[in-house]
Amino acid sequence: MKEYSTVLFDFDGTLLQSGPAIFATLREMLREMGLPPRADAELYPMVGPPLREGFMRHLGIPEAQVMRALELYRAKAPAVEAALGVQTFAGVPALLRALRAAGKQTAMVTAKLRATTERHVVSCGLEGRLDMVFAAENNLHCDKAGMIVEAMAALHASPKTTVMVGDRVYDIEAANRAGVDSIGVLYGYGSRGELMAAGATYLVNTVEELMQFLINKEGNAI
């Protein structure tokens, strides 16, 4: 089994348990726009892709209304997050400490806007826990595969010893395009079928299994 010296993480659904706040913000946005409410199951696909893409593909918002949706979402998110609280999945801080103690390089690669990402990193106590953070610079385009390549260059990492960890198809597909292995996590917002179909190199069920796999190589990853 391969040993990875550089571990790249998605944020939402992988490190950050952000679903409840995202769903609540989306409901506020939909209500403000006069659009029908959605159940959690209908909103799950919104965790992972860039908002612009998710609004059109998963919520069916016409392109002409997307900028208004983005403005409303960004305006409402801070208050919703403050009311509900946004935190990491249990075990994530310990995982990052253990990876650093084991001499691994770590970075975050996320489709979130940089300002939002930096706010969440601070509020969740992850500041200084990762070597680098790579986030989207605007709402119009996010090339996650390119960000993985950028992260490897900045960390002087080889694709052969780098792995991308994520919970959605977007993370796995980006890893494939960037030429690195991937670990799909099943505790997030994606499904086993989605991750397997995308070509995840490995799957793990919990944060604890992820730690065992990355450090001890005794986990049950498949």
C-alpha positions as CSV (number, residue, x, y, z in Angstrom):
1,M,0.0,0.0,0.0
2,K,1.3,3.4,-0.9
3,E,2.7,5.9,1.6
4,Y,1.5,9.5,1.1
5,S,3.6,12.4,2.3
6,T,1.2,15.1,1.1
7,V,-2.5,15.1,2.0
8,L,-4.9,17.5,0.4
9,F,-8.4,18.0,1.9
10,D,-11.7,19.3,0.6
11,F,-13.4,21.5,3.1
12,D,-17.2,21.2,3.2
13,G,-18.2,17.6,4.1
14,T,-14.6,16.5,4.6
15,L,-13.2,18.7,7.4
16,L,-16.2,21.0,8.0
17,Q,-19.7,19.8,9.0
18,S,-21.3,22.7,7.2
19,G,-24.4,21.0,5.8
20,P,-27.0,22.4,8.3
21,A,-25.8,26.0,7.8
22,I,-25.7,25.6,4.0
23,F,-29.2,24.2,3.9
24,A,-30.6,26.9,6.2
25,T,-28.9,29.7,4.1
26,L,-30.3,28.2,0.9
27,R,-33.8,28.1,2.3
28,E,-33.5,31.7,3.3
29,M,-32.3,32.6,-0.2
30,L,-35.1,30.6,-1.9
31,R,-37.7,32.2,0.2
32,E,-36.4,35.7,-0.6
33,M,-36.4,34.9,-4.3
34,G,-40.0,33.6,-4.1
35,L,-38.9,30.0,-5.1
36,P,-40.3,26.8,-3.7
37,P,-38.8,25.4,-0.5
38,R,-36.6,22.3,-0.7
39,A,-36.1,19.3,1.6
40,D,-32.6,18.4,2.9
41,A,-32.4,15.6,0.4
42,E,-32.8,18.0,-2.5
43,L,-30.2,20.4,-1.0
44,Y,-27.5,17.7,-0.4
45,P,-26.1,18.1,-4.0
46,M,-25.3,21.8,-3.2
47,V,-22.5,20.7,-0.8
48,G,-19.5,20.5,-3.0
49,P,-19.8,22.3,-6.3
50,P,-19.2,26.0,-6.8
51,L,-22.5,27.9,-5.9
52,R,-23.0,29.2,-9.4
53,E,-22.9,25.7,-10.9
54,G,-25.0,24.3,-8.1
55,F,-27.7,26.9,-8.4
56,M,-28.2,26.2,-12.0
57,R,-27.7,22.4,-12.1
58,H,-29.3,21.3,-8.8
59,L,-31.8,24.1,-8.0
60,G,-32.8,25.0,-11.5
61,I,-32.2,28.7,-11.0
62,P,-32.1,30.4,-14.4
63,E,-28.8,31.9,-15.4
64,A,-30.3,35.4,-15.4
65,Q,-31.1,35.1,-11.7
66,V,-27.9,33.4,-10.6
67,M,-26.1,36.7,-9.6
68,R,-29.1,37.7,-7.5
69,A,-29.0,34.3,-5.8
70,L,-25.3,34.6,-5.1
71,E,-25.7,38.0,-3.6
72,L,-28.5,36.8,-1.3
73,Y,-26.7,33.7,-0.3
74,R,-23.5,35.6,0.6
75,A,-25.5,38.3,2.5
76,K,-27.5,35.7,4.6
77,A,-24.7,33.2,5.3
78,P,-22.9,34.9,8.1
79,A,-26.0,35.4,10.3
80,V,-27.2,31.8,9.7
81,E,-23.7,30.4,10.5
82,A,-23.5,32.5,13.7
83,A,-27.0,31.3,14.8
84,L,-26.4,27.6,14.0
85,G,-22.6,27.4,14.5
86,V,-20.3,25.8,12.0
87,Q,-17.8,23.2,13.2
88,T,-15.5,20.5,12.1
89,F,-16.4,16.9,12.1
90,A,-15.4,15.2,15.4
91,G,-11.8,14.0,15.3
92,V,-10.7,16.4,12.5
93,P,-8.4,18.6,14.8
94,A,-6.8,15.4,16.1
95,L,-6.4,14.1,12.6
96,L,-4.5,17.2,11.5
97,R,-2.3,17.2,14.6
98,A,-1.4,13.5,14.0
99,L,-0.6,14.1,10.3
100,R,1.7,17.0,11.2
101,A,3.3,14.9,14.0
102,A,3.9,12.1,11.4
103,G,5.7,14.6,9.1
104,K,3.0,14.8,6.5
105,Q,2.3,18.0,4.5
106,T,-1.3,19.1,4.5
107,A,-3.4,21.6,2.5
108,M,-7.0,22.5,1.9
109,V,-8.3,22.7,-1.7
110,T,-11.9,24.1,-1.7
111,A,-14.4,25.6,-4.1
112,K,-15.5,28.0,-1.4
113,L,-14.6,31.7,-1.8
114,R,-11.4,32.6,-0.1
115,A,-13.0,35.1,2.3
116,T,-15.6,32.6,3.4
117,T,-13.0,29.9,3.7
118,E,-10.7,32.1,5.9
119,R,-13.6,33.0,8.1
120,H,-14.5,29.4,8.7
121,V,-10.9,28.3,9.2
122,V,-10.7,30.8,12.1
123,S,-14.1,30.2,13.6
124,C,-13.5,26.4,13.6
125,G,-10.1,26.6,15.2
126,L,-8.2,25.3,12.2
127,E,-5.9,28.3,11.8
128,G,-2.3,27.1,11.7
129,R,-3.4,23.4,11.4
130,L,-2.8,23.2,7.7
131,D,0.3,24.1,5.8
132,M,-1.6,25.9,3.1
133,V,-5.1,26.8,2.0
134,F,-6.2,27.1,-1.6
135,A,-9.7,28.5,-2.3
136,A,-11.7,30.0,-5.1
137,E,-11.0,33.6,-5.9
138,N,-14.4,34.4,-7.5
139,N,-17.9,33.0,-8.2
140,L,-17.4,32.5,-11.9
141,H,-15.0,29.7,-12.2
142,C,-13.2,27.1,-10.0
143,D,-10.8,24.6,-11.5
144,K,-10.3,22.2,-8.6
145,A,-7.9,20.0,-10.6
146,G,-5.8,23.1,-11.3
147,M,-5.8,24.0,-7.6
148,I,-4.5,20.5,-6.8
149,V,-1.7,21.0,-9.2
150,E,-1.0,24.4,-7.8
151,A,-0.9,23.0,-4.2
152,M,1.6,20.3,-5.2
153,A,3.8,22.9,-6.8
154,A,3.7,25.1,-3.8
155,L,4.4,22.2,-1.4
156,H,7.1,20.7,-3.8
157,A,5.1,17.5,-3.7
158,S,5.1,14.6,-6.2
159,P,1.8,13.3,-7.6
160,K,3.0,9.8,-6.7
161,T,3.0,10.6,-3.0
162,T,0.0,13.0,-2.9
163,V,-3.6,12.1,-2.1
164,M,-6.8,14.1,-2.3
165,V,-9.4,13.5,0.4
166,G,-13.0,14.5,-0.3
167,D,-16.7,13.6,0.1
168,R,-18.1,14.4,-3.4
169,V,-17.7,13.4,-7.0
170,Y,-16.1,16.8,-7.7
171,D,-13.1,16.0,-5.4
172,I,-12.5,12.6,-7.0
173,E,-12.8,13.8,-10.5
174,A,-10.4,16.7,-9.8
175,A,-7.9,14.2,-8.3
176,N,-8.2,12.1,-11.4
177,R,-7.6,15.0,-13.7
178,A,-4.6,16.1,-11.6
179,G,-3.1,12.6,-11.7
180,V,-3.2,11.9,-7.9
181,D,-4.9,9.2,-5.9
182,S,-8.1,10.0,-3.9
183,I,-9.8,8.9,-0.7
184,G,-13.6,9.3,-0.6
185,V,-15.0,9.8,2.8
186,L,-18.5,8.4,3.5
187,Y,-19.2,10.5,6.6
188,G,-19.7,13.6,4.5
189,Y,-22.5,14.6,2.0
190,G,-21.7,12.2,-0.9
191,S,-22.7,8.6,-1.4
192,R,-20.7,5.4,-1.8
193,G,-22.2,4.9,-5.3
194,E,-21.2,8.4,-6.3
195,L,-17.7,8.1,-5.1
196,M,-17.1,4.7,-6.5
197,A,-18.5,5.7,-9.9
198,A,-16.2,8.7,-9.9
199,G,-13.2,6.4,-9.5
200,A,-12.1,7.0,-5.9
201,T,-8.9,5.1,-5.2
202,Y,-10.0,4.3,-1.6
203,L,-13.1,4.8,0.6
204,V,-13.3,5.3,4.4
205,N,-16.3,5.4,6.7
206,T,-15.1,7.7,9.5
207,V,-12.5,10.3,10.4
208,E,-10.9,7.6,12.7
209,E,-10.5,5.2,9.7
210,L,-9.0,8.0,7.7
211,M,-6.4,8.6,10.3
212,Q,-5.6,5.0,10.6
213,F,-5.2,4.7,6.8
214,L,-3.0,7.8,6.4
215,I,-0.8,7.2,9.3
216,N,-0.9,3.6,10.5
217,K,-1.9,1.9,7.3
218,E,-4.1,-0.4,9.3
219,G,-7.5,1.0,8.4
220,N,-10.3,-0.7,6.4
221,A,-10.1,1.5,3.3
222,I,-11.3,-0.2,0.2
